[in-house]
Amino acid sequence: MKLSTGIVRRVDELGRIVIPKEMRKSLNIDQKDPIEISIEGSSIILQKYENRCVFCGAIKPSIQYNGKLMCTKCLKEINKNLSK
Ligand SMILES: [Zn+2]
């Protein structure tokens, strides 16, 4: 979902842009929070970086395997499907 805000900010000499306070507040972005930067077409996407399950996207997955994270729910699902 794209929501145009009409907010225009200028990039400073170090390439920095200030994310408006209201936006940070509504998305729960705090000081020192990691932000993941990605590109989609000609857009730059900033997302709060959170460890997520690679399968369902659940936040704070508890199982790590080969550098990938997954939640216990997905692990159970996989086990169930494998034992069929
Ligand atoms: Zn999962």
PDB file of the backbone (N, CA, C, O) and the ligand in Angstrom, with CONECT records:
HET     ZN  A 101       1
ATOM      1  N   MET A   1       0.839  -1.193   0.000  1.00  0.00           N
ATOM      2  CA  MET A   1       0.000   0.000   0.000  1.00  0.00           C
ATOM      3  C   MET A   1       0.877   1.247   0.000  1.00  0.00           C
ATOM      4  O   MET A   1       1.733   1.429   0.866  1.00  0.00           O
ATOM      5  N   LYS A   2       0.643   2.093  -0.985  1.00  0.00           N
ATOM      6  CA  LYS A   2       1.415   3.323  -1.043  1.00  0.00           C
ATOM      7  C   LYS A   2       0.532   4.469  -0.576  1.00  0.00           C
ATOM      8  O   LYS A   2      -0.590   4.654  -1.048  1.00  0.00           O
ATOM      9  N   LEU A   3       1.071   5.226   0.357  1.00  0.00           N
ATOM     10  CA  LEU A   3       0.323   6.350   0.893  1.00  0.00           C
ATOM     11  C   LEU A   3       1.136   7.617   0.664  1.00  0.00           C
ATOM     12  O   LEU A   3       2.190   7.816   1.268  1.00  0.00           O
ATOM     13  N   SER A   4       0.627   8.467  -0.218  1.00  0.00           N
ATOM     14  CA  SER A   4       1.359   9.700  -0.487  1.00  0.00           C
ATOM     15  C   SER A   4       1.110  10.704   0.631  1.00  0.00           C
ATOM     16  O   SER A   4      -0.033  10.953   1.014  1.00  0.00           O
ATOM     17  N   THR A   5       2.191  11.275   1.147  1.00  0.00           N
ATOM     18  CA  THR A   5       2.037  12.198   2.266  1.00  0.00           C
ATOM     19  C   THR A   5       2.237  13.648   1.848  1.00  0.00           C
ATOM     20  O   THR A   5       1.852  14.572   2.566  1.00  0.00           O
ATOM     21  N   GLY A   6       2.840  13.837   0.688  1.00  0.00           N
ATOM     22  CA  GLY A   6       3.119  15.197   0.227  1.00  0.00           C
ATOM     23  C   GLY A   6       4.319  15.808   0.922  1.00  0.00           C
ATOM     24  O   GLY A   6       4.662  16.967   0.686  1.00  0.00           O
ATOM     25  N   ILE A   7       4.958  15.024   1.783  1.00  0.00           N
ATOM     26  CA  ILE A   7       6.121  15.531   2.507  1.00  0.00           C
ATOM     27  C   ILE A   7       7.352  15.458   1.604  1.00  0.00           C
ATOM     28  O   ILE A   7       7.648  14.409   1.032  1.00  0.00           O
ATOM     29  N   VAL A   8       8.053  16.557   1.481  1.00  0.00           N
ATOM     30  CA  VAL A   8       9.276  16.597   0.680  1.00  0.00           C
ATOM     31  C   VAL A   8      10.434  16.966   1.603  1.00  0.00           C
ATOM     32  O   VAL A   8      10.372  17.963   2.322  1.00  0.00           O
ATOM     33  N   ARG A   9      11.469  16.170   1.577  1.00  0.00           N
ATOM     34  CA  ARG A   9      12.655  16.459   2.387  1.00  0.00           C
ATOM     35  C   ARG A   9      13.876  16.512   1.475  1.00  0.00           C
ATOM     36  O   ARG A   9      13.950  15.788   0.482  1.00  0.00           O
ATOM     37  N   ARG A  10      14.817  17.359   1.814  1.00  0.00           N
ATOM     38  CA  ARG A  10      16.038  17.431   1.025  1.00  0.00           C
ATOM     39  C   ARG A  10      17.134  16.561   1.634  1.00  0.00           C
ATOM     40  O   ARG A  10      17.273  16.459   2.853  1.00  0.00           O
ATOM     41  N   VAL A  11      17.899  15.944   0.752  1.00  0.00           N
ATOM     42  CA  VAL A  11      19.028  15.127   1.175  1.00  0.00           C
ATOM     43  C   VAL A  11      20.151  16.078   1.578  1.00  0.00           C
ATOM     44  O   VAL A  11      20.427  17.030   0.848  1.00  0.00           O
ATOM     45  N   ASP A  12      20.800  15.855   2.704  1.00  0.00           N
ATOM     46  CA  ASP A  12      21.893  16.742   3.113  1.00  0.00           C
ATOM     47  C   ASP A  12      23.219  16.320   2.478  1.00  0.00           C
ATOM     48  O   ASP A  12      23.265  15.374   1.691  1.00  0.00           O
ATOM     49  N   GLU A  13      24.288  17.023   2.825  1.00  0.00           N
ATOM     50  CA  GLU A  13      25.579  16.784   2.164  1.00  0.00           C
ATOM     51  C   GLU A  13      26.139  15.393   2.427  1.00  0.00           C
ATOM     52  O   GLU A  13      27.005  14.926   1.687  1.00  0.00           O
ATOM     53  N   LEU A  14      25.659  14.728   3.467  1.00  0.00           N
ATOM     54  CA  LEU A  14      26.121  13.362   3.762  1.00  0.00           C
ATOM     55  C   LEU A  14      25.142  12.305   3.252  1.00  0.00           C
ATOM     56  O   LEU A  14      25.310  11.115   3.517  1.00  0.00           O
ATOM     57  N   GLY A  15      24.128  12.745   2.525  1.00  0.00           N
ATOM     58  CA  GLY A  15      23.164  11.798   1.975  1.00  0.00           C
ATOM     59  C   GLY A  15      22.057  11.423   2.940  1.00  0.00           C
ATOM     60  O   GLY A  15      21.323  10.462   2.710  1.00  0.00           O
ATOM     61  N   ARG A  16      21.937  12.184   4.025  1.00  0.00           N
ATOM     62  CA  ARG A  16      20.936  11.840   5.034  1.00  0.00           C
ATOM     63  C   ARG A  16      19.598  12.530   4.786  1.00  0.00           C
ATOM     64  O   ARG A  16      19.531  13.641   4.259  1.00  0.00           O
ATOM     65  N   ILE A  17      18.547  11.839   5.180  1.00  0.00           N
ATOM     66  CA  ILE A  17      17.205  12.409   5.116  1.00  0.00           C
ATOM     67  C   ILE A  17      16.562  12.159   6.479  1.00  0.00           C
ATOM     68  O   ILE A  17      16.726  11.087   7.061  1.00  0.00           O
ATOM     69  N   VAL A  18      15.844  13.134   6.973  1.00  0.00           N
ATOM     70  CA  VAL A  18      15.157  12.939   8.244  1.00  0.00           C
ATOM     71  C   VAL A  18      13.787  12.318   7.975  1.00  0.00           C
ATOM     72  O   VAL A  18      13.011  12.828   7.167  1.00  0.00           O
ATOM     73  N   ILE A  19      13.502  11.218   8.658  1.00  0.00           N
ATOM     74  CA  ILE A  19      12.171  10.611   8.562  1.00  0.00           C
ATOM     75  C   ILE A  19      11.266  11.407   9.509  1.00  0.00           C
ATOM     76  O   ILE A  19      11.558  11.514  10.700  1.00  0.00           O
ATOM     77  N   PRO A  20      10.185  11.957   8.991  1.00  0.00           N
ATOM     78  CA  PRO A  20       9.329  12.785   9.842  1.00  0.00           C
ATOM     79  C   PRO A  20       8.917  12.074  11.130  1.00  0.00           C
ATOM     80  O   PRO A  20       8.621  10.879  11.141  1.00  0.00           O
ATOM     81  N   LYS A  21       8.907  12.849  12.209  1.00  0.00           N
ATOM     82  CA  LYS A  21       8.631  12.320  13.537  1.00  0.00           C
ATOM     83  C   LYS A  21       7.302  11.561  13.608  1.00  0.00           C
ATOM     84  O   LYS A  21       7.212  10.505  14.235  1.00  0.00           O
ATOM     85  N   GLU A  22       6.279  12.110  12.962  1.00  0.00           N
ATOM     86  CA  GLU A  22       4.961  11.470  13.008  1.00  0.00           C
ATOM     87  C   GLU A  22       5.016  10.080  12.375  1.00  0.00           C
ATOM     88  O   GLU A  22       4.372   9.141  12.844  1.00  0.00           O
ATOM     89  N   MET A  23       5.807   9.968  11.290  1.00  0.00           N
ATOM     90  CA  MET A  23       5.941   8.675  10.616  1.00  0.00           C
ATOM     91  C   MET A  23       6.667   7.674  11.494  1.00  0.00           C
ATOM     92  O   MET A  23       6.275   6.511  11.592  1.00  0.00           O
ATOM     93  N   ARG A  24       7.734   8.145  12.135  1.00  0.00           N
ATOM     94  CA  ARG A  24       8.503   7.264  13.019  1.00  0.00           C
ATOM     95  C   ARG A  24       7.620   6.782  14.156  1.00  0.00           C
ATOM     96  O   ARG A  24       7.672   5.621  14.562  1.00  0.00           O
ATOM     97  N   LYS A  25       6.818   7.694  14.653  1.00  0.00           N
ATOM     98  CA  LYS A  25       5.941   7.361  15.771  1.00  0.00           C
ATOM     99  C   LYS A  25       4.890   6.336  15.346  1.00  0.00           C
ATOM    100  O   LYS A  25       4.652   5.355  16.050  1.00  0.00           O
ATOM    101  N   SER A  26       4.266   6.569  14.195  1.00  0.00           N
ATOM    102  CA  SER A  26       3.199   5.654  13.790  1.00  0.00           C
ATOM    103  C   SER A  26       3.734   4.282  13.394  1.00  0.00           C
ATOM    104  O   SER A  26       3.001   3.295  13.455  1.00  0.00           O
ATOM    105  N   LEU A  27       5.003   4.205  12.987  1.00  0.00           N
ATOM    106  CA  LEU A  27       5.573   2.906  12.622  1.00  0.00           C
ATOM    107  C   LEU A  27       6.447   2.324  13.730  1.00  0.00           C
ATOM    108  O   LEU A  27       7.112   1.304  13.551  1.00  0.00           O
ATOM    109  N   ASN A  28       6.428   3.009  14.893  1.00  0.00           N
ATOM    110  CA  ASN A  28       7.176   2.505  16.043  1.00  0.00           C
ATOM    111  C   ASN A  28       8.679   2.412  15.811  1.00  0.00           C
ATOM    112  O   ASN A  28       9.330   1.471  16.265  1.00  0.00           O
ATOM    113  N   ILE A  29       9.215   3.383  15.110  1.00  0.00           N
ATOM    114  CA  ILE A  29      10.653   3.408  14.846  1.00  0.00           C
ATOM    115  C   ILE A  29      11.311   4.298  15.887  1.00  0.00           C
ATOM    116  O   ILE A  29      10.993   5.482  16.001  1.00  0.00           O
ATOM    117  N   ASP A  30      12.223   3.721  16.636  1.00  0.00           N
ATOM    118  CA  ASP A  30      12.876   4.434  17.725  1.00  0.00           C
ATOM    119  C   ASP A  30      14.315   4.772  17.359  1.00  0.00           C
ATOM    120  O   ASP A  30      14.833   4.277  16.358  1.00  0.00           O
ATOM    121  N   GLN A  31      14.963   5.610  18.161  1.00  0.00           N
ATOM    122  CA  GLN A  31      16.376   5.909  17.964  1.00  0.00           C
ATOM    123  C   GLN A  31      17.189   4.624  17.929  1.00  0.00           C
ATOM    124  O   GLN A  31      16.939   3.703  18.706  1.00  0.00           O
ATOM    125  N   LYS A  32      18.143   4.565  17.043  1.00  0.00           N
ATOM    126  CA  LYS A  32      19.071   3.433  16.923  1.00  0.00           C
ATOM    127  C   LYS A  32      18.429   2.147  16.377  1.00  0.00           C
ATOM    128  O   LYS A  32      19.101   1.120  16.280  1.00  0.00           O
ATOM    129  N   ASP A  33      17.165   2.192  16.027  1.00  0.00           N
ATOM    130  CA  ASP A  33      16.541   1.010  15.439  1.00  0.00           C
ATOM    131  C   ASP A  33      17.172   0.741  14.073  1.00  0.00           C
ATOM    132  O   ASP A  33      17.438   1.676  13.318  1.00  0.00           O
ATOM    133  N   PRO A  34      17.412  -0.539  13.751  1.00  0.00           N
ATOM    134  CA  PRO A  34      17.953  -0.838  12.433  1.00  0.00           C
ATOM    135  C   PRO A  34      16.859  -0.698  11.367  1.00  0.00           C
ATOM    136  O   PRO A  34      15.719  -1.118  11.565  1.00  0.00           O
ATOM    137  N   ILE A  35      17.234  -0.101  10.241  1.00  0.00           N
ATOM    138  CA  ILE A  35      16.305   0.093   9.131  1.00  0.00           C
ATOM    139  C   ILE A  35      16.911  -0.583   7.905  1.00  0.00           C
ATOM    140  O   ILE A  35      18.075  -0.363   7.573  1.00  0.00           O
ATOM    141  N   GLU A  36      16.125  -1.389   7.255  1.00  0.00           N
ATOM    142  CA  GLU A  36      16.596  -2.069   6.060  1.00  0.00           C
ATOM    143  C   GLU A  36      16.242  -1.213   4.848  1.00  0.00           C
ATOM    144  O   GLU A  36      15.105  -0.764   4.699  1.00  0.00           O
ATOM    145  N   ILE A  37      17.236  -0.993   3.981  1.00  0.00           N
ATOM    146  CA  ILE A  37      17.032  -0.149   2.804  1.00  0.00           C
ATOM    147  C   ILE A  37      17.008  -1.026   1.563  1.00  0.00           C
ATOM    148  O   ILE A  37      17.958  -1.769   1.314  1.00  0.00           O
ATOM    149  N   SER A  38      15.958  -0.953   0.797  1.00  0.00           N
ATOM    150  CA  SER A  38      15.909  -1.723  -0.449  1.00  0.00           C
ATOM    151  C   SER A  38      15.386  -0.849  -1.578  1.00  0.00           C
ATOM    152  O   SER A  38      14.874   0.248  -1.354  1.00  0.00           O
ATOM    153  N   ILE A  39      15.524  -1.354  -2.782  1.00  0.00           N
ATOM    154  CA  ILE A  39      15.107  -0.594  -3.953  1.00  0.00           C
ATOM    155  C   ILE A  39      14.040  -1.358  -4.713  1.00  0.00           C
ATOM    156  O   ILE A  39      14.163  -2.563  -4.933  1.00  0.00           O
ATOM    157  N   GLU A  40      13.002  -0.657  -5.108  1.00  0.00           N
ATOM    158  CA  GLU A  40      11.966  -1.253  -5.939  1.00  0.00           C
ATOM    159  C   GLU A  40      11.715  -0.298  -7.093  1.00  0.00           C
ATOM    160  O   GLU A  40      11.126   0.769  -6.918  1.00  0.00           O
ATOM    161  N   GLY A  41      12.170  -0.696  -8.275  1.00  0.00           N
ATOM    162  CA  GLY A  41      12.075   0.208  -9.425  1.00  0.00           C
ATOM    163  C   GLY A  41      12.892   1.443  -9.156  1.00  0.00           C
ATOM    164  O   GLY A  41      14.099   1.346  -8.934  1.00  0.00           O
ATOM    165  N   SER A  42      12.264   2.609  -9.170  1.00  0.00           N
ATOM    166  CA  SER A  42      12.994   3.839  -8.888  1.00  0.00           C
ATOM    167  C   SER A  42      12.714   4.339  -7.477  1.00  0.00           C
ATOM    168  O   SER A  42      13.012   5.487  -7.144  1.00  0.00           O
ATOM    169  N   SER A  43      12.137   3.467  -6.649  1.00  0.00           N
ATOM    170  CA  SER A  43      11.821   3.866  -5.272  1.00  0.00           C
ATOM    171  C   SER A  43      12.787   3.249  -4.269  1.00  0.00           C
ATOM    172  O   SER A  43      13.263   2.129  -4.449  1.00  0.00           O
ATOM    173  N   ILE A  44      13.066   4.000  -3.214  1.00  0.00           N
ATOM    174  CA  ILE A  44      13.872   3.490  -2.110  1.00  0.00           C
ATOM    175  C   ILE A  44      12.913   3.145  -0.992  1.00  0.00           C
ATOM    176  O   ILE A  44      12.102   3.973  -0.579  1.00  0.00           O
ATOM    177  N   ILE A  45      13.008   1.927  -0.506  1.00  0.00           N
ATOM    178  CA  ILE A  45      12.092   1.473   0.531  1.00  0.00           C
ATOM    179  C   ILE A  45      12.827   1.319   1.849  1.00  0.00           C
ATOM    180  O   ILE A  45      13.849   0.637   1.922  1.00  0.00           O
ATOM    181  N   LEU A  46      12.315   1.944   2.874  1.00  0.00           N
ATOM    182  CA  LEU A  46      12.899   1.850   4.217  1.00  0.00           C
ATOM    183  C   LEU A  46      11.962   1.023   5.077  1.00  0.00           C
ATOM    184  O   LEU A  46      10.785   1.355   5.218  1.00  0.00           O
ATOM    185  N   GLN A  47      12.479  -0.052   5.650  1.00  0.00           N
ATOM    186  CA  GLN A  47      11.658  -0.902   6.502  1.00  0.00           C
ATOM    187  C   GLN A  47      12.362  -1.183   7.799  1.00  0.00           C
ATOM    188  O   GLN A  47      13.577  -1.376   7.837  1.00  0.00           O
ATOM    189  N   LYS A  48      11.597  -1.204   8.856  1.00  0.00           N
ATOM    190  CA  LYS A  48      12.150  -1.556  10.136  1.00  0.00           C
ATOM    191  C   LYS A  48      12.697  -2.968  10.016  1.00  0.00           C
ATOM    192  O   LYS A  48      12.002  -3.874   9.557  1.00  0.00           O
ATOM    193  N   TYR A  49      13.936  -3.151  10.427  1.00  0.00           N
ATOM    194  CA  TYR A  49      14.553  -4.461  10.284  1.00  0.00           C
ATOM    195  C   TYR A  49      14.188  -5.350  11.453  1.00  0.00           C
ATOM    196  O   TYR A  49      14.479  -5.031  12.607  1.00  0.00           O
ATOM    197  N   GLU A  50      13.563  -6.443  11.154  1.00  0.00           N
ATOM    198  CA  GLU A  50      13.200  -7.372  12.217  1.00  0.00           C
ATOM    199  C   GLU A  50      13.494  -8.781  11.756  1.00  0.00           C
ATOM    200  O   GLU A  50      13.325  -9.101  10.579  1.00  0.00           O
ATOM    201  N   ASN A  51      13.927  -9.614  12.660  1.00  0.00           N
ATOM    202  CA  ASN A  51      14.138 -11.011  12.331  1.00  0.00           C
ATOM    203  C   ASN A  51      12.777 -11.663  12.145  1.00  0.00           C
ATOM    204  O   ASN A  51      11.919 -11.642  13.028  1.00  0.00           O
ATOM    205  N   ARG A  52      12.614 -12.242  10.962  1.00  0.00           N
ATOM    206  CA  ARG A  52      11.320 -12.856  10.671  1.00  0.00           C
ATOM    207  C   ARG A  52      11.486 -14.280  10.166  1.00  0.00           C
ATOM    208  O   ARG A  52      12.520 -14.641   9.602  1.00  0.00           O
ATOM    209  N   CYS A  53      10.461 -15.071  10.376  1.00  0.00           N
ATOM    210  CA  CYS A  53      10.425 -16.432   9.849  1.00  0.00           C
ATOM    211  C   CYS A  53      10.446 -16.363   8.319  1.00  0.00           C
ATOM    212  O   CYS A  53       9.679 -15.605   7.726  1.00  0.00           O
ATOM    213  N   VAL A  54      11.319 -17.149   7.675  1.00  0.00           N
ATOM    214  CA  VAL A  54      11.424 -17.085   6.214  1.00  0.00           C
ATOM    215  C   VAL A  54      10.161 -17.606   5.525  1.00  0.00           C
ATOM    216  O   VAL A  54       9.922 -17.292   4.359  1.00  0.00           O
ATOM    217  N   PHE A  55       9.362 -18.390   6.226  1.00  0.00           N
ATOM    218  CA  PHE A  55       8.178 -18.969   5.607  1.00  0.00           C
ATOM    219  C   PHE A  55       6.921 -18.135   5.797  1.00  0.00           C
ATOM    220  O   PHE A  55       6.216 -17.838   4.832  1.00  0.00           O
ATOM    221  N   CYS A  56       6.639 -17.759   7.032  1.00  0.00           N
ATOM    222  CA  CYS A  56       5.365 -17.063   7.264  1.00  0.00           C
ATOM    223  C   CYS A  56       5.545 -15.597   7.655  1.00  0.00           C
ATOM    224  O   CYS A  56       4.569 -14.851   7.743  1.00  0.00           O
ATOM    225  N   GLY A  57       6.787 -15.187   7.887  1.00  0.00           N
ATOM    226  CA  GLY A  57       7.014 -13.781   8.225  1.00  0.00           C
ATOM    227  C   GLY A  57       6.781 -13.454   9.692  1.00  0.00           C
ATOM    228  O   GLY A  57       6.799 -12.285  10.078  1.00  0.00           O
ATOM    229  N   ALA A  58       6.564 -14.472  10.507  1.00  0.00           N
ATOM    230  CA  ALA A  58       6.350 -14.234  11.934  1.00  0.00           C
ATOM    231  C   ALA A  58       7.573 -13.539  12.547  1.00  0.00           C
ATOM    232  O   ALA A  58       8.716 -13.851  12.210  1.00  0.00           O
ATOM    233  N   ILE A  59       7.308 -12.602  13.443  1.00  0.00           N
ATOM    234  CA  ILE A  59       8.387 -11.857  14.074  1.00  0.00           C
ATOM    235  C   ILE A  59       9.042 -12.681  15.182  1.00  0.00           C
ATOM    236  O   ILE A  59       8.376 -13.449  15.875  1.00  0.00           O
ATOM    237  N   LYS A  60      10.341 -12.512  15.337  1.00  0.00           N
ATOM    238  CA  LYS A  60      11.149 -13.206  16.342  1.00  0.00           C
ATOM    239  C   LYS A  60      11.031 -14.738  16.270  1.00  0.00           C
ATOM    240  O   LYS A  60      10.613 -15.373  17.238  1.00  0.00           O
ATOM    241  N   PRO A  61      11.397 -15.322  15.135  1.00  0.00           N
ATOM    242  CA  PRO A  61      11.388 -16.788  15.043  1.00  0.00           C
ATOM    243  C   PRO A  61      12.470 -17.370  15.943  1.00  0.00           C
ATOM    244  O   PRO A  61      13.515 -16.752  16.146  1.00  0.00           O
ATOM    245  N   SER A  62      12.219 -18.557  16.479  1.00  0.00           N
ATOM    246  CA  SER A  62      13.131 -19.086  17.494  1.00  0.00           C
ATOM    247  C   SER A  62      14.118 -20.114  16.960  1.00  0.00           C
ATOM    248  O   SER A  62      15.058 -20.476  17.667  1.00  0.00           O
ATOM    249  N   ILE A  63      13.933 -20.598  15.729  1.00  0.00           N
ATOM    250  CA  ILE A  63      14.808 -21.646  15.218  1.00  0.00           C
ATOM    251  C   ILE A  63      15.696 -21.111  14.107  1.00  0.00           C
ATOM    252  O   ILE A  63      15.231 -20.453  13.176  1.00  0.00           O
ATOM    253  N   GLN A  64      16.987 -21.411  14.227  1.00  0.00           N
ATOM    254  CA  GLN A  64      17.911 -20.983  13.180  1.00  0.00           C
ATOM    255  C   GLN A  64      18.496 -22.216  12.514  1.00  0.00           C
ATOM    256  O   GLN A  64      18.989 -23.123  13.184  1.00  0.00           O
ATOM    257  N   TYR A  65      18.437 -22.242  11.201  1.00  0.00           N
ATOM    258  CA  TYR A  65      18.973 -23.383  10.463  1.00  0.00           C
ATOM    259  C   TYR A  65      19.659 -22.875   9.208  1.00  0.00           C
ATOM    260  O   TYR A  65      19.037 -22.188   8.397  1.00  0.00           O
ATOM    261  N   ASN A  66      20.924 -23.201   9.037  1.00  0.00           N
ATOM    262  CA  ASN A  66      21.698 -22.733   7.870  1.00  0.00           C
ATOM    263  C   ASN A  66      21.601 -21.223   7.664  1.00  0.00           C
ATOM    264  O   ASN A  66      21.519 -20.748   6.531  1.00  0.00           O
ATOM    265  N   GLY A  67      21.610 -20.490   8.744  1.00  0.00           N
ATOM    266  CA  GLY A  67      21.554 -19.037   8.642  1.00  0.00           C
ATOM    267  C   GLY A  67      20.175 -18.473   8.366  1.00  0.00           C
ATOM    268  O   GLY A  67      20.010 -17.259   8.250  1.00  0.00           O
ATOM    269  N   LYS A  68      19.176 -19.351   8.258  1.00  0.00           N
ATOM    270  CA  LYS A  68      17.799 -18.895   8.037  1.00  0.00           C
ATOM    271  C   LYS A  68      17.009 -19.069   9.327  1.00  0.00           C
ATOM    272  O   LYS A  68      17.279 -19.959  10.134  1.00  0.00           O
ATOM    273  N   LEU A  69      16.036 -18.203   9.493  1.00  0.00           N
ATOM    274  CA  LEU A  69      15.227 -18.265  10.703  1.00  0.00           C
ATOM    275  C   LEU A  69      13.839 -18.801  10.396  1.00  0.00           C
ATOM    276  O   LEU A  69      13.257 -18.500   9.354  1.00  0.00           O
ATOM    277  N   MET A  70      13.321 -19.596  11.315  1.00  0.00           N
ATOM    278  CA  MET A  70      11.933 -20.035  11.162  1.00  0.00           C
ATOM    279  C   MET A  70      11.269 -20.165  12.518  1.00  0.00           C
ATOM    280  O   MET A  70      11.939 -20.296  13.542  1.00  0.00           O
ATOM    281  N   CYS A  71       9.957 -20.128  12.514  1.00  0.00           N
ATOM    282  CA  CYS A  71       9.230 -20.220  13.778  1.00  0.00           C
ATOM    283  C   CYS A  71       8.856 -21.678  14.049  1.00  0.00           C
ATOM    284  O   CYS A  71       8.892 -22.511  13.143  1.00  0.00           O
ATOM    285  N   THR A  72       8.503 -21.976  15.276  1.00  0.00           N
ATOM    286  CA  THR A  72       8.179 -23.353  15.664  1.00  0.00           C
ATOM    287  C   THR A  72       6.937 -23.849  14.917  1.00  0.00           C
ATOM    288  O   THR A  72       6.824 -25.037  14.615  1.00  0.00           O
ATOM    289  N   LYS A  73       6.018 -22.945  14.624  1.00  0.00           N
ATOM    290  CA  LYS A  73       4.787 -23.322  13.923  1.00  0.00           C
ATOM    291  C   LYS A  73       5.120 -23.873  12.537  1.00  0.00           C
ATOM    292  O   LYS A  73       4.580 -24.901  12.129  1.00  0.00           O
ATOM    293  N   CYS A  74       6.010 -23.187  11.813  1.00  0.00           N
ATOM    294  CA  CYS A  74       6.387 -23.635  10.473  1.00  0.00           C
ATOM    295  C   CYS A  74       7.186 -24.933  10.529  1.00  0.00           C
ATOM    296  O   CYS A  74       7.042 -25.800   9.667  1.00  0.00           O
ATOM    297  N   LEU A  75       8.026 -25.056  11.547  1.00  0.00           N
ATOM    298  CA  LEU A  75       8.804 -26.290  11.690  1.00  0.00           C
ATOM    299  C   LEU A  75       7.862 -27.483  11.879  1.00  0.00           C
ATOM    300  O   LEU A  75       8.071 -28.551  11.303  1.00  0.00           O
ATOM    301  N   LYS A  76       6.831 -27.285  12.687  1.00  0.00           N
ATOM    302  CA  LYS A  76       5.838 -28.342  12.918  1.00  0.00           C
ATOM    303  C   LYS A  76       5.125 -28.693  11.618  1.00  0.00           C
ATOM    304  O   LYS A  76       4.920 -29.866  11.309  1.00  0.00           O
ATOM    305  N   GLU A  77       4.751 -27.668  10.863  1.00  0.00           N
ATOM    306  CA  GLU A  77       4.079 -27.873   9.575  1.00  0.00           C
ATOM    307  C   GLU A  77       4.948 -28.700   8.634  1.00  0.00           C
ATOM    308  O   GLU A  77       4.474 -29.629   7.980  1.00  0.00           O
ATOM    309  N   ILE A  78       6.235 -28.343   8.581  1.00  0.00           N
ATOM    310  CA  ILE A  78       7.166 -29.037   7.685  1.00  0.00           C
ATOM    311  C   ILE A  78       7.299 -30.498   8.114  1.00  0.00           C
ATOM    312  O   ILE A  78       7.237 -31.411   7.290  1.00  0.00           O
ATOM    313  N   ASN A  79       7.482 -30.697   9.406  1.00  0.00           N
ATOM    314  CA  ASN A  79       7.597 -32.062   9.916  1.00  0.00           C
ATOM    315  C   ASN A  79       6.364 -32.898   9.585  1.00  0.00           C
ATOM    316  O   ASN A  79       6.463 -34.066   9.210  1.00  0.00           O
ATOM    317  N   LYS A  80       5.210 -32.272   9.734  1.00  0.00           N
ATOM    318  CA  LYS A  80       3.936 -32.937   9.470  1.00  0.00           C
ATOM    319  C   LYS A  80       3.878 -33.363   7.997  1.00  0.00           C
ATOM    320  O   LYS A  80       3.482 -34.484   7.676  1.00  0.00           O
ATOM    321  N   ASN A  81       4.276 -32.455   7.123  1.00  0.00           N
ATOM    322  CA  ASN A  81       4.224 -32.742   5.693  1.00  0.00           C
ATOM    323  C   ASN A  81       5.260 -33.777   5.251  1.00  0.00           C
ATOM    324  O   ASN A  81       5.022 -34.559   4.331  1.00  0.00           O
ATOM    325  N   LEU A  82       6.410 -33.765   5.924  1.00  0.00           N
ATOM    326  CA  LEU A  82       7.456 -34.715   5.570  1.00  0.00           C
ATOM    327  C   LEU A  82       7.105 -36.136   5.996  1.00  0.00           C
ATOM    328  O   LEU A  82       7.503 -37.102   5.344  1.00  0.00           O
ATOM    329  N   SER A  83       6.369 -36.258   7.079  1.00  0.00           N
ATOM    330  CA  SER A  83       6.075 -37.599   7.602  1.00  0.00           C
ATOM    331  C   SER A  83       4.867 -38.224   6.915  1.00  0.00           C
ATOM    332  O   SER A  83       4.473 -39.338   7.258  1.00  0.00           O
ATOM    333  N   LYS A  84       4.276 -37.529   5.955  1.00  0.00           N
ATOM    334  CA  LYS A  84       3.103 -38.076   5.245  1.00  0.00           C
ATOM    335  C   LYS A  84       3.491 -39.222   4.321  1.00  0.00           C
ATOM    336  O   LYS A  84       2.631 -39.794   3.651  1.00  0.00           O
TER     337      LYS A  84
HETATM  338 ZN    ZN A 101       6.817 -19.355  10.376  1.00  0.00          ZN2+
END
